[in-house]
Amino acid sequence: MNAIEIRGLTKSFRGMYALDGLDMTVPQGAIYGFIGENGSGKSTTEKCICGHLVPDSGEIALFGKPYTDAGVRARVGALIENAGCFPASTVWANLMMQAINLGIRDRAEEIKRVLKIVRMENNAQMRFKSCSLGMKQRIGIAMALLGDPALLILDEPINGLDAEGMKMMREILVDITKNYGRTVLISSHILGELEKIATHYGIIRRGKMIKEISAAEMEGRAQVYVTLKTDDVRGAAGIISPLARVESDGEFLRVYGVEDTAGLAALLMQNGFAVSELKKHKIGLEEYYVSLMSGKEAM
């Protein structure tokens, strides 16, 4: 069973389509990286799933049931835009107010549980306004986790965080899926960080899904290429081009489909080209995304 299935979703504002026949499938237990440029429809999609917006047409199913079903709605937690906390209140007090709103019975135990998941059990008495950005984002995730939802929808939770904050957020999200069996839909512009944790990706453009792919599929299909530096880039390209596809930026050569880097270096040396730098790479998420946006799939 999939956690989210969307078919033909449309949503317009003043005659302009934010979503234009969107299809989307999020497997249960996945960390689904939702990617797209500003204005592509990511937040609108998330708000429709959460019931914050009513779509014009299309279908949204959560765990096999219509998203309007009261039972399935209770299985969704979300952090969209910000945590919506009272600045002068403590972390504990903010969580308690949300727990009361949700009708949770064992509120104190539930708050302790979610604070432990987000690594903030020692910060419960801090005032929200005194928390760092990273802590505020983790508080938002804790609020989304109240009531033990099966699906978390997180809108840009790692944007603006420092390296340590991003590392902790990665650990928390992986923990939520691996150890607690939850599904996470996360949007972000920081593709390098998303690539470290996501199991699946959905790439949206102008309200349409242009590609859904698993991380395993991307890894299996990723092109290998070598970057190398030599004093005579143009001459070296002439030697390599009969054997492999070569691109140049004037300083480095990029050679595609070459596994034997030692053989490549030896070929150039035999023809009088000294190689000062040579590295092997695979097409990553960021480059794949850029290629899709330009209409040229890199895999």
C-alpha positions as CSV (number, residue, x, y, z in Angstrom):
1,M,0.0,0.0,0.0
2,N,1.2,3.5,-0.8
3,A,1.1,6.3,1.8
4,I,0.0,8.9,-0.8
5,E,-1.6,8.4,-4.2
6,I,-2.5,11.5,-6.2
7,R,-4.1,11.4,-9.6
8,G,-5.0,14.4,-11.9
9,L,-4.8,17.0,-9.1
10,T,-5.5,20.6,-10.1
11,K,-5.6,23.8,-8.1
12,S,-5.9,27.3,-9.5
13,F,-5.7,30.8,-8.0
14,R,-7.4,33.6,-10.0
15,G,-7.3,31.6,-13.1
16,M,-3.7,30.6,-12.9
17,Y,-2.9,26.9,-12.3
18,A,-0.6,26.1,-9.4
19,L,-1.3,22.4,-10.0
20,D,-2.1,21.1,-13.4
21,G,-3.0,17.4,-13.5
22,L,-0.5,16.4,-10.9
23,D,0.2,12.6,-10.4
24,M,2.2,11.5,-7.4
25,T,2.9,8.2,-5.6
26,V,4.7,8.0,-2.2
27,P,5.4,4.5,-1.0
28,Q,4.8,3.6,2.6
29,G,7.9,3.9,4.7
30,A,9.7,6.2,2.3
31,I,11.5,9.4,2.7
32,Y,10.2,11.1,-0.4
33,G,12.1,14.2,-1.5
34,F,9.8,16.6,-3.2
35,I,11.8,18.9,-5.5
36,G,11.0,21.8,-7.7
37,E,11.8,25.5,-8.3
38,N,10.0,28.2,-6.4
39,G,6.4,28.5,-7.6
40,S,6.3,24.9,-9.0
41,G,3.5,23.8,-6.8
42,K,5.2,22.0,-3.9
43,S,3.6,23.8,-1.0
44,T,0.2,23.9,-2.8
45,T,0.4,20.1,-3.1
46,E,1.3,19.7,0.6
47,K,-1.5,22.0,1.7
48,C,-4.0,20.0,-0.4
49,I,-2.8,16.7,1.1
50,C,-3.2,18.2,4.6
51,G,-6.6,19.7,3.8
52,H,-5.5,23.3,4.2
53,L,-6.6,23.9,0.5
54,V,-9.4,22.3,-1.4
55,P,-8.3,21.2,-4.9
56,D,-10.4,22.1,-8.0
57,S,-10.3,18.5,-9.2
58,G,-8.4,15.2,-8.9
59,E,-8.1,12.5,-6.3
60,I,-5.9,12.2,-3.2
61,A,-5.7,8.9,-1.3
62,L,-3.9,8.4,1.9
63,F,-3.1,4.7,2.9
64,G,-5.8,3.7,0.4
65,K,-8.6,5.9,1.7
66,P,-9.8,9.3,0.5
67,Y,-7.9,12.1,2.2
68,T,-11.1,13.6,3.5
69,D,-11.7,10.4,5.7
70,A,-11.6,11.5,9.3
71,G,-9.7,8.4,10.4
72,V,-7.0,8.8,7.8
73,R,-6.7,12.5,8.5
74,A,-5.7,11.7,12.1
75,R,-2.8,9.7,10.7
76,V,-1.2,12.8,9.2
77,G,1.2,15.3,10.9
78,A,2.6,18.4,9.2
79,L,5.1,21.2,9.5
80,I,4.3,23.7,6.8
81,E,6.0,27.2,6.8
82,N,6.6,27.3,10.6
83,A,5.8,25.7,13.9
84,G,3.2,28.3,14.9
85,C,4.4,28.5,18.5
86,F,3.9,31.2,21.1
87,P,7.3,32.9,21.5
88,A,7.1,33.7,25.2
89,S,5.9,30.2,26.2
90,T,8.2,27.2,26.9
91,V,8.8,24.4,24.5
92,W,6.8,22.2,26.9
93,A,3.9,24.6,27.1
94,N,3.6,25.0,23.3
95,L,3.6,21.2,22.9
96,M,1.0,20.9,25.7
97,M,-1.3,23.3,24.0
98,Q,-1.1,21.4,20.8
99,A,-1.7,18.1,22.6
100,I,-4.8,19.5,24.2
101,N,-6.0,20.7,20.7
102,L,-5.5,17.2,19.4
103,G,-7.4,15.6,22.3
104,I,-4.4,13.5,23.4
105,R,-5.1,11.7,26.7
106,D,-1.7,10.9,28.2
107,R,-0.3,14.3,27.2
108,A,2.8,14.5,29.4
109,E,4.0,11.0,28.3
110,E,3.3,11.9,24.6
111,I,5.3,15.1,24.9
112,K,8.2,13.3,26.5
113,R,8.1,10.8,23.6
114,V,8.2,13.3,20.8
115,L,10.9,15.4,22.6
116,K,13.1,12.4,22.8
117,I,12.6,11.6,19.1
118,V,13.8,15.2,18.1
119,R,16.6,15.2,20.7
120,M,15.2,18.0,22.8
121,E,14.3,16.2,26.0
122,N,16.7,18.5,27.9
123,N,15.3,21.7,26.4
124,A,11.6,21.4,27.4
125,Q,11.7,24.5,29.7
126,M,13.4,26.8,27.2
127,R,11.2,29.6,25.9
128,F,10.5,29.2,22.2
129,K,11.9,32.7,21.4
130,S,15.3,31.7,22.9
131,C,15.6,28.6,20.7
132,S,17.9,28.5,17.7
133,L,16.5,28.1,14.2
134,G,17.4,24.4,14.2
135,M,15.7,23.9,17.6
136,K,12.6,25.6,16.3
137,Q,12.5,23.4,13.3
138,R,12.8,20.3,15.6
139,I,10.0,21.7,17.8
140,G,7.9,21.9,14.7
141,I,8.6,18.3,13.9
142,A,7.8,17.3,17.5
143,M,4.4,19.1,17.2
144,A,3.8,17.2,13.9
145,L,4.6,13.9,15.7
146,L,2.1,14.4,18.5
147,G,-0.5,11.7,18.3
148,D,1.9,9.3,16.5
149,P,0.9,10.0,12.9
150,A,1.9,7.5,10.2
151,L,2.7,10.2,7.6
152,L,4.7,13.4,8.1
153,I,4.6,16.2,5.6
154,L,7.5,18.7,6.1
155,D,7.9,21.8,4.1
156,E,11.6,23.0,3.8
157,P,12.6,21.8,7.3
158,I,16.3,22.0,6.7
159,N,16.5,25.4,4.9
160,G,18.6,27.9,6.8
161,L,20.2,25.4,9.1
162,D,24.0,25.2,9.8
163,A,25.9,22.0,9.1
164,E,25.3,20.6,12.6
165,G,21.6,21.4,12.4
166,M,21.3,19.7,9.1
167,K,23.2,16.6,10.4
168,M,20.9,16.3,13.3
169,M,17.8,16.8,11.1
170,R,19.0,14.0,8.8
171,E,19.4,11.7,11.8
172,I,15.9,12.5,13.1
173,L,14.2,11.9,9.7
174,V,16.0,8.6,9.2
175,D,15.2,7.5,12.7
176,I,11.5,8.4,12.2
177,T,11.3,6.1,9.1
178,K,13.7,3.2,10.1
179,N,12.9,2.9,13.8
180,Y,9.3,4.2,13.9
181,G,8.1,3.0,10.5
182,R,6.7,6.3,9.5
183,T,6.5,7.9,6.0
184,V,8.1,11.3,5.4
185,L,7.3,13.7,2.5
186,I,9.9,16.4,2.6
187,S,10.4,19.4,0.3
188,S,13.8,21.2,0.1
189,H,16.0,23.2,-2.1
190,I,19.2,21.8,-0.5
191,L,19.5,18.8,-2.9
192,G,22.9,17.7,-1.5
193,E,21.3,17.1,1.9
194,L,18.2,15.5,0.5
195,E,20.3,13.1,-1.5
196,K,21.8,11.8,1.8
197,I,18.5,10.6,3.2
198,A,15.8,10.3,0.5
199,T,14.6,6.9,-0.7
200,H,12.4,8.3,-3.4
201,Y,12.2,11.6,-5.4
202,G,9.4,13.5,-7.1
203,I,10.4,16.4,-9.3
204,I,7.7,18.9,-10.1
205,R,7.6,21.7,-12.6
206,R,4.8,24.2,-13.3
207,G,2.3,22.1,-11.4
208,K,3.1,18.8,-13.2
209,M,5.1,15.9,-12.0
210,I,7.9,15.4,-14.5
211,K,9.7,12.6,-12.9
212,E,9.4,10.1,-10.0
213,I,12.4,7.9,-9.3
214,S,13.7,5.9,-6.4
215,A,17.2,6.5,-5.0
216,A,18.1,3.0,-5.9
217,E,17.1,3.5,-9.5
218,M,19.0,6.7,-9.7
219,E,22.1,5.1,-8.3
220,G,21.8,2.2,-10.8
221,R,21.3,4.4,-13.8
222,A,23.7,7.2,-12.9
223,Q,26.3,8.0,-15.5
224,V,30.0,7.8,-14.5
225,Y,32.3,10.5,-15.7
226,V,35.8,11.6,-15.1
227,T,37.1,15.2,-14.7
228,L,40.6,15.9,-15.6
229,K,42.9,18.9,-16.0
230,T,45.8,19.2,-18.5
231,D,47.7,22.1,-20.0
232,D,46.2,21.6,-23.4
233,V,42.5,20.9,-22.9
234,R,41.6,21.1,-26.6
235,G,44.4,18.8,-27.7
236,A,43.5,16.2,-25.0
237,A,39.9,16.3,-26.1
238,G,40.9,15.5,-29.6
239,I,42.7,12.3,-28.4
240,I,39.8,11.2,-26.2
241,S,36.8,12.1,-28.4
242,P,37.0,9.1,-30.8
243,L,36.7,6.8,-27.7
244,A,34.2,8.6,-25.4
245,R,32.0,11.6,-25.1
246,V,33.9,14.7,-24.0
247,E,32.9,18.1,-22.7
248,S,35.1,21.0,-21.8
249,D,34.6,24.2,-19.8
250,G,38.0,25.6,-21.0
251,E,39.8,24.4,-17.8
252,F,38.7,20.9,-17.2
253,L,37.6,18.0,-19.4
254,R,34.6,15.9,-18.5
255,V,34.8,12.4,-20.0
256,Y,31.7,10.2,-19.8
257,G,31.5,6.4,-19.6
258,V,35.1,5.7,-18.7
259,E,35.8,3.2,-15.9
260,D,39.5,2.8,-16.5
261,T,40.9,6.1,-15.2
262,A,44.5,4.8,-15.1
263,G,44.2,3.8,-18.8
264,L,42.8,7.2,-19.7
265,A,45.7,8.9,-18.0
266,A,48.2,6.6,-19.7
267,L,46.6,7.3,-23.1
268,L,47.1,11.1,-22.6
269,M,50.6,10.6,-21.3
270,Q,51.6,8.5,-24.3
271,N,50.4,11.3,-26.5
272,G,52.4,14.0,-24.6
273,F,49.6,15.4,-22.4
274,A,50.5,15.7,-18.7
275,V,47.5,15.2,-16.4
276,S,47.6,17.3,-13.2
277,E,44.1,16.4,-11.8
278,L,41.9,13.4,-12.4
279,K,38.7,12.4,-10.5
280,K,35.9,9.9,-11.0
281,H,32.3,11.0,-10.4
282,K,28.7,9.9,-10.7
283,I,25.8,12.1,-11.8
284,G,24.2,13.2,-8.5
285,L,20.7,14.5,-7.6
286,E,21.6,18.1,-8.2
287,E,23.0,17.6,-11.7
288,Y,20.1,15.2,-12.5
289,Y,17.6,17.8,-11.4
290,V,19.3,20.6,-13.5
291,S,19.3,18.3,-16.5
292,L,15.5,17.6,-16.2
293,M,14.8,21.3,-15.7
294,S,16.6,22.0,-19.0
295,G,14.8,19.2,-20.8
296,K,17.8,16.9,-21.0
297,E,17.7,13.9,-18.7
298,A,21.2,13.0,-17.6
299,M,20.5,9.3,-17.0
